[in-house]
Amino acid sequence: MLLSFKSHKGVYYITQRENSFSNIYIDVRKKEERFYSDAIVKRLPYVPKTHRYYQEWKLRQKSAKRLIEYITAKNAPLKILDIGCGNGWFSHQLSGIPDSEIFGLDINDMELEQAVRVFSKPNLKFIYADIFSSEALIASKGFDIITVNSCIQYFSDLSKIVDTLTQKLTMNGELHIFDSPFYDASDIDKAKERTKAYYEELGFPKMTEHYFHHRKEDIKEFKILYKPKRKAISRILGKTDSPFMWVKYTNKGNLE
């Protein structure tokens, strides 16, 4: 169904391009030195020890491996949607699951085009779409698994994105959110201050308008599959596992 849409440079476009967020996001990633060469992306989540974010990627290796092992253990054909796939590294990791069909979705066309260049597999497709658009809602339903990897903080309304994604799940389909921060209500104001200070120092104060701080209370219907020790939350560098929760929502309702 998705393949009926025209492609550009191998990316399937469901909705019109809208770059107000993706432009500033790419600029921030370049400043942070997170916009990687094709050679680096091809190896992700493995990077050389000399890489600036080596310690961070060591943690992401663990969280990715944990989720992929969980999904693989289902031992069933699966249609998987990877939200906010960026350069496609995690979609590519998912594509190694036997009998899987993977769709990586983003609104960052520059990294989507990179994903197509770097990763080429018959069970892997990359899509440009605003997930909230009517076209996207019509075009993409019936997923067994939806993953949101390190990007839930870029959605302003948590309940809206969760409702939108769960509508795309099959019966007993699962939504997984991981490698993203959730906060105790008492910590949110300080977290917002840290975010504001960070982007101001980086030279992109407007990025603060696109970064959102979601409460743990708002995912109380999710099952926690991984929870970090309290000491791991304050600082990533030098830790041995992810400082972020992995949570799962299972669709038990009837789909229209």
C-alpha positions in Angstrom: 0.0 0.0 0.0 2.8 2.4 0.9 4.6 1.6 -2.3 1.9 3.3 -4.4 3.3 6.7 -3.4 6.0 8.3 -5.6 9.5 8.2 -4.4 12.3 10.8 -4.7 15.9 9.5 -4.3 14.4 6.3 -2.9 12.3 8.0 -0.2 8.6 7.5 -0.4 6.7 10.8 0.2 3.2 10.5 1.6 2.8 14.1 2.6 4.2 17.4 1.4 7.6 18.5 2.6 7.6 21.0 5.6 11.0 21.9 6.8 10.5 24.4 9.6 11.5 21.8 12.2 13.8 19.7 10.1 16.0 22.6 9.0 16.8 23.7 12.6 17.1 20.1 13.7 19.7 19.4 11.1 21.6 22.6 11.9 21.7 21.6 15.6 22.9 18.1 14.7 25.7 19.5 12.6 26.8 21.8 15.4 26.7 18.9 17.9 28.7 16.8 15.4 25.8 14.3 15.2 25.3 14.5 11.4 27.5 11.6 10.4 29.2 10.5 7.2 27.7 7.6 5.3 30.6 5.4 6.4 29.8 6.1 10.1 26.1 5.6 9.7 26.6 2.3 8.0 28.4 1.0 11.2 25.9 2.4 13.7 25.3 1.7 16.6 29.0 0.8 16.6 31.5 3.6 16.4 35.3 3.9 16.9 36.6 4.4 20.5 37.9 7.8 19.3 34.4 9.0 18.3 33.1 11.9 20.3 29.9 10.0 21.3 31.5 6.6 21.8 30.2 6.2 25.4 26.7 7.2 24.3 26.6 4.7 21.4 27.8 2.0 23.8 24.6 2.5 25.8 22.5 2.7 22.6 23.9 -0.6 21.5 22.5 -2.2 24.7 19.0 -0.7 24.4 18.7 -1.5 20.7 19.9 -5.1 21.3 17.4 -5.5 24.2 14.4 -4.5 22.1 15.5 -6.4 19.0 15.9 -9.6 21.0 12.5 -9.1 22.5 10.9 -8.6 19.1 12.8 -11.5 17.5 11.6 -13.9 20.3 8.0 -13.4 19.0 9.1 -15.7 16.1 6.4 -14.4 13.8 6.1 -12.3 10.6 6.0 -8.7 11.7 5.2 -5.3 10.1 7.2 -2.7 12.0 7.0 1.1 11.9 10.1 3.0 13.2 9.0 6.6 14.0 11.7 9.3 13.8 14.1 7.0 12.0 16.5 9.7 11.0 19.5 8.3 9.2 17.9 4.8 9.4 20.4 3.0 11.6 17.8 1.5 13.9 15.4 0.6 11.1 18.3 -1.2 9.5 18.9 -3.1 12.7 15.2 -4.1 12.8 15.4 -5.3 9.3 17.6 -8.2 10.4 14.6 -9.7 12.3 13.4 -12.8 10.3 10.2 -12.3 8.3 10.0 -8.6 9.1 8.8 -5.8 7.0 10.3 -2.4 8.2 9.1 1.1 7.5 11.3 3.9 8.7 9.4 7.2 8.9 10.6 10.8 9.5 10.1 14.4 8.3 13.9 14.9 7.9 14.4 14.4 4.2 18.2 14.9 4.3 18.7 12.0 6.7 16.1 9.9 5.0 18.0 10.2 1.7 21.1 9.2 3.5 19.3 6.2 5.0 18.4 5.1 1.4 21.9 5.5 0.2 23.5 3.6 3.1 20.9 0.8 3.7 19.4 -1.2 0.9 17.3 -4.3 1.7 14.1 -5.6 0.2 12.3 -5.6 3.5 13.3 -2.0 4.4 11.6 1.2 3.1 12.0 4.8 4.2 9.0 7.2 4.2 8.6 10.9 4.5 5.3 11.7 6.3 3.7 14.0 8.9 2.3 11.2 11.1 -0.7 13.4 12.0 -1.8 14.1 8.4 -4.9 12.5 7.0 -2.8 11.0 4.2 -0.5 9.3 6.6 -3.4 8.0 8.7 -5.0 6.4 5.6 -1.7 5.1 4.2 -0.2 3.4 7.1 -2.2 1.1 9.4 -2.0 -2.5 10.6 1.5 -2.5 12.2 2.4 -5.2 14.6 5.2 -3.2 16.3 5.8 0.6 16.4 9.0 1.9 17.8 9.8 5.4 19.0 13.6 5.6 19.5 15.1 8.6 21.1 12.6 11.1 19.7 9.4 11.3 21.8 10.8 14.6 23.2 10.2 16.3 19.8 6.4 15.7 20.0 4.6 18.5 21.9 1.5 16.5 22.9 2.3 13.1 24.3 -1.3 11.9 24.5 -1.9 12.9 20.8 1.1 11.0 19.4 0.3 7.9 21.5 -3.3 8.0 20.4 -2.3 8.4 16.8 0.2 5.6 16.9 -2.0 3.1 18.8 -4.6 3.6 16.1 -2.1 2.2 13.6 -1.5 -1.0 15.6 -3.0 -4.4 14.9 -4.9 -6.2 17.7 -2.3 -7.0 20.3 0.2 -4.8 18.4 2.8 -3.0 20.6 4.1 0.5 20.8 7.6 0.8 22.3 9.2 4.0 23.4 12.8 4.0 24.5 16.0 6.0 24.8 14.0 9.2 25.6 13.6 11.0 28.9 10.5 11.1 31.0 10.4 13.2 34.2 8.9 13.3 37.6 6.5 16.3 37.7 8.7 17.9 40.3 11.7 17.8 38.0 10.2 19.3 34.8 10.9 23.0 35.5 14.6 22.3 36.2 14.8 20.1 33.1 13.3 22.9 31.0 15.9 25.4 32.4 18.7 23.0 31.5 17.3 22.5 27.9 17.0 26.3 27.5 20.5 26.9 28.7 21.9 24.1 26.5 20.4 25.4 23.2 21.3 29.0 24.0 24.9 28.1 24.6 24.9 26.0 21.4 23.6 29.0 19.5 20.2 27.7 18.7 17.7 29.1 21.2 14.7 28.5 19.0 15.3 24.7 19.3 13.9 25.0 22.8 10.5 25.5 21.1 10.8 22.0 19.6 11.9 20.1 22.6 9.3 18.9 25.1 9.5 17.4 28.6 7.0 14.6 29.2 5.9 13.3 32.6 6.2 9.7 33.8 2.7 10.1 35.1 1.5 10.4 31.5 2.7 6.9 30.6 1.1 5.1 33.5 -0.8 2.8 31.1 2.5 1.6 29.7 4.3 -1.4 31.0 7.9 -0.7 32.0 10.2 -3.3 30.4 13.4 -1.6 31.5 14.0 0.9 34.3 17.4 2.4 35.0 18.9 2.6 38.5 18.4 6.0 40.0 22.2 6.8 39.9 22.2 6.3 36.1 19.8 9.1 35.5 22.0 12.1 36.3 24.8 11.5 33.8 25.3 9.3 30.8 29.1 9.4 30.5 30.7 6.4 32.2 27.5 4.5 32.8 27.1 0.9 31.7 23.4 1.0 30.6 20.8 3.4 29.4 19.6 6.1 31.7 16.2 6.0 30.0 13.2 3.8 30.5 11.8 1.4 27.9 8.0 1.2 28.0 5.4 -0.7 26.0 1.8 -0.2 25.3 -0.2 -3.1 23.9 -3.3 -2.5 21.8 -6.2 -4.4 23.4 -9.1 -2.5 21.7 -10.9 -3.0 18.5 -9.7 -1.1 15.5 -12.1 0.7 13.2 
